Amino acid sequence: MKPVVESMGVKLYCPLDGRYAFYNSPYPSHKENTGVDIYPGDGFGGEAPSPVDGEVILIRRVKAPTGHGFEASDHDTVVVIRNRENPDTVSKLLHIDPFVEVGENIHVGDPLGATLRSGYYGWGTSPHVHVEIRSPQDPIRARGGFNLDLIEFPVTHPVDEIAGTVTHLQPEFALIRLEQKGTGLAGTVNGEPAILDGGIPYYGWLGAHLYEAPSAGTIELTGVPIADITQIFKHSCKAECREFKFLINKEPLLGLSLTLWPSQSPLVKLYPVKIGGLNLEVGDLVEVELRVS
């Protein structure tokens, strides 16, 4: 486990073989830089290690909607943990069937629960634990919580092309391993290197992580402006997408899912327009075309 996110003196940890994302979800906290999704790496029903140290103070099972195009759990679960590093805060976690009980003390890396495939997910969403750092007086609303910040992030040279090798393929998506090392897919913000984070262009917005966020400007990918900055945080910014699309082998994609990787060996998820729509094989070397509308 590696500490990757910090807020109010509390560190959140991600498995070394996992990944994490601040902006890759339509859930309100991901638009406000108050939520992070931590992907353990296993499939649905796999074990999710705890990202924090603390005491479990609340477990609440809630009804979940039916899945859209997939079989989903009929419930989700809210788990609230009083943080040991700052007992004046709590961590709110979603999307697991917990192994733990109220009153139990847990440590980073302890088995927390099994990941759920919730009806709140899209058909291509991978298993993850949603985490927020919050006030104990306001632990579970959809909005609220404290801003999050990366602990460290080596920003690599921006990519000239989006290219890599297909490492995983299923009807809902494919994963390609990028040819360059780094925390994630590197673009630029006003010409300065940045790590991009989000579901583009299908969510209509994305985030970028960099040493110093500007008050205005554009996010570029392969030198092409793709989004205009609308909000800034300490070391990141949010931007609204312009009109663009991605293609692979001349066929359009729904888009790219971009996350951050503690292993410094990033993968990019390719979403087809429809399930089963990717004509690829594991081991293929592919290049994704970015086309401005």
NORPEZI-V813930 format. One record per residue. PHI is phi in degrees with one decimal (* if undefined). OMEGA is omega in whole degrees, 0 to 359 (* if undefined). Layout:
phi=PHI omega=OMEGA
phi=PHI omega=OMEGA
//
This chain:
phi=* omega=182
phi=-127.3 omega=175
phi=-69.6 omega=185
phi=-125.0 omega=186
phi=-134.3 omega=179
phi=-138.9 omega=174
phi=-159.6 omega=177
phi=54.3 omega=179
phi=79.7 omega=181
phi=-107.2 omega=177
phi=-97.7 omega=174
phi=-110.9 omega=187
phi=-112.9 omega=178
phi=-126.3 omega=174
phi=-57.8 omega=180
phi=-60.1 omega=179
phi=-96.2 omega=178
phi=-100.6 omega=178
phi=-157.3 omega=182
phi=-153.2 omega=183
phi=-153.8 omega=177
phi=-93.1 omega=193
phi=-115.3 omega=188
phi=-95.0 omega=180
phi=-170.5 omega=176
phi=-83.6 omega=180
phi=-59.6 omega=188
phi=-51.1 omega=184
phi=-64.6 omega=179
phi=-76.9 omega=175
phi=-88.8 omega=185
phi=-116.5 omega=181
phi=59.5 omega=177
phi=-120.3 omega=179
phi=-137.0 omega=175
phi=-133.9 omega=175
phi=-100.8 omega=179
phi=-113.2 omega=185
phi=-99.1 omega=183
phi=-68.5 omega=180
phi=109.5 omega=178
phi=-83.2 omega=176
phi=-76.4 omega=179
phi=-58.7 omega=185
phi=90.2 omega=178
phi=-76.7 omega=184
phi=-79.7 omega=176
phi=-105.5 omega=177
phi=-76.3 omega=180
phi=-66.9 omega=177
phi=-86.1 omega=185
phi=-139.7 omega=168
phi=-97.3 omega=175
phi=163.6 omega=181
phi=-114.8 omega=177
phi=-71.0 omega=183
phi=-115.6 omega=179
phi=-157.1 omega=170
phi=-131.6 omega=181
phi=-132.1 omega=177
phi=-86.5 omega=182
phi=-126.2 omega=178
phi=-72.2 omega=180
phi=-113.3 omega=177
phi=-69.1 omega=176
phi=-70.5 omega=180
phi=-74.7 omega=178
phi=-98.7 omega=180
phi=89.8 omega=178
phi=-155.4 omega=178
phi=-82.0 omega=186
phi=-121.6 omega=172
phi=-61.7 omega=179
phi=-83.2 omega=181
phi=-148.3 omega=168
phi=-129.9 omega=182
phi=-138.4 omega=172
phi=-99.3 omega=175
phi=-117.8 omega=179
phi=-115.3 omega=183
phi=-121.8 omega=172
phi=-75.8 omega=188
phi=-74.4 omega=180
phi=-69.0 omega=181
phi=-69.1 omega=176
phi=-147.3 omega=183
phi=-64.2 omega=176
phi=-84.3 omega=176
phi=-130.6 omega=174
phi=-130.9 omega=170
phi=-105.7 omega=174
phi=-101.2 omega=181
phi=-125.5 omega=179
phi=-129.4 omega=167
phi=79.9 omega=173
phi=-135.6 omega=163
phi=-93.7 omega=191
phi=-71.0 omega=169
phi=-87.6 omega=188
phi=-89.4 omega=179
phi=-128.8 omega=177
phi=-59.5 omega=182
phi=94.8 omega=182
phi=-82.4 omega=174
phi=-91.1 omega=181
phi=-128.5 omega=179
phi=-123.1 omega=178
phi=-53.0 omega=179
phi=93.6 omega=177
phi=-64.3 omega=176
phi=-61.3 omega=184
phi=-98.0 omega=182
phi=175.0 omega=177
phi=-100.0 omega=182
phi=-68.5 omega=180
phi=-101.1 omega=167
phi=-97.5 omega=187
phi=-82.0 omega=174
phi=-68.0 omega=174
phi=-75.7 omega=182
phi=-81.8 omega=166
phi=-85.6 omega=185
phi=-69.9 omega=179
phi=-108.4 omega=183
phi=-70.7 omega=180
phi=-88.9 omega=180
phi=-60.8 omega=179
phi=-159.9 omega=173
phi=-113.3 omega=177
phi=-86.8 omega=184
phi=-132.6 omega=172
phi=-133.8 omega=171
phi=-100.5 omega=190
phi=-138.8 omega=172
phi=-76.3 omega=176
phi=-61.3 omega=179
phi=-79.9 omega=182
phi=-146.3 omega=192
phi=-88.2 omega=195
phi=-128.8 omega=179
phi=-62.2 omega=177
phi=-66.2 omega=178
phi=-108.0 omega=183
phi=108.3 omega=182
phi=102.4 omega=183
phi=-94.7 omega=177
phi=-62.8 omega=181
phi=-107.8 omega=180
phi=-145.0 omega=174
phi=-65.3 omega=177
phi=-75.4 omega=175
phi=-157.8 omega=177
phi=-159.0 omega=174
phi=-69.9 omega=180
phi=-86.7 omega=182
phi=-87.9 omega=180
phi=-62.9 omega=180
phi=-57.7 omega=183
phi=-75.7 omega=172
phi=-89.6 omega=178
phi=-149.8 omega=177
phi=-100.7 omega=187
phi=-139.2 omega=178
phi=178.5 omega=183
phi=-107.6 omega=178
phi=-68.9 omega=180
phi=-107.1 omega=182
phi=-151.8 omega=181
phi=-143.9 omega=171
phi=-146.0 omega=187
phi=-56.5 omega=185
phi=-81.4 omega=184
phi=-168.2 omega=172
phi=-129.6 omega=174
phi=-114.3 omega=174
phi=-118.6 omega=177
phi=-86.6 omega=182
phi=-67.6 omega=182
phi=-75.8 omega=180
phi=-101.6 omega=175
phi=-80.9 omega=178
phi=151.5 omega=181
phi=-72.1 omega=181
phi=-174.9 omega=179
phi=-71.2 omega=187
phi=-97.5 omega=171
phi=-120.9 omega=177
phi=-139.5 omega=170
phi=-122.0 omega=185
phi=52.1 omega=178
phi=88.1 omega=180
phi=-92.8 omega=182
phi=-57.9 omega=181
phi=-153.3 omega=174
phi=-95.9 omega=184
phi=-90.3 omega=190
phi=-149.8 omega=176
phi=148.3 omega=176
phi=-105.7 omega=188
phi=-121.1 omega=352
phi=-89.5 omega=193
phi=-68.0 omega=174
phi=-80.5 omega=179
phi=88.2 omega=180
phi=-156.8 omega=179
phi=-157.0 omega=175
phi=-120.5 omega=175
phi=-139.2 omega=181
phi=-108.8 omega=181
phi=-156.5 omega=187
phi=-64.4 omega=180
phi=-141.1 omega=183
phi=-78.1 omega=178
phi=-80.0 omega=181
phi=-78.2 omega=181
phi=-159.3 omega=177
phi=129.6 omega=186
phi=-130.5 omega=170
phi=-101.1 omega=180
phi=-119.8 omega=174
phi=-130.0 omega=188
phi=50.5 omega=179
phi=81.0 omega=183
phi=-101.6 omega=176
phi=-64.3 omega=182
phi=-121.5 omega=183
phi=-158.8 omega=181
phi=-114.2 omega=185
phi=-64.5 omega=180
phi=-122.0 omega=183
phi=-154.5 omega=181
phi=-122.1 omega=175
phi=-128.1 omega=187
phi=-63.0 omega=181
phi=-128.8 omega=178
phi=-155.6 omega=175
phi=-144.9 omega=176
phi=-112.2 omega=184
phi=-143.9 omega=177
phi=-89.9 omega=184
phi=-68.7 omega=167
phi=-84.4 omega=179
phi=-84.6 omega=176
phi=-158.2 omega=178
phi=-151.0 omega=177
phi=-114.0 omega=176
phi=-132.9 omega=172
phi=-138.0 omega=187
phi=52.7 omega=178
phi=72.2 omega=180
phi=-100.5 omega=182
phi=-70.3 omega=173
phi=-106.7 omega=169
phi=-64.3 omega=175
phi=158.6 omega=180
phi=-114.1 omega=172
phi=-105.0 omega=187
phi=-115.7 omega=179
phi=-132.6 omega=180
phi=-108.9 omega=190
phi=-127.9 omega=177
phi=-60.5 omega=183
phi=-72.3 omega=184
phi=63.4 omega=177
phi=-129.7 omega=192
phi=-74.9 omega=171
phi=-117.7 omega=175
phi=-116.9 omega=179
phi=-92.6 omega=178
phi=-103.9 omega=177
phi=-100.0 omega=174
phi=-76.0 omega=176
phi=-64.9 omega=175
phi=-137.7 omega=182
phi=-59.0 omega=181
phi=83.6 omega=187
phi=-90.5 omega=180
phi=-100.0 omega=179
phi=-94.5 omega=184
phi=-133.9 omega=174
phi=-132.7 omega=175
phi=-59.8 omega=183
phi=99.2 omega=178
phi=-63.7 omega=170
phi=-93.2 omega=187
phi=-128.5 omega=173
phi=-127.6 omega=179
phi=-94.1 omega=180
phi=-90.7 omega=174
phi=-101.1 omega=183
phi=-124.6 omega=178
phi=-82.9 omega=183
phi=-71.8 omega=*
//
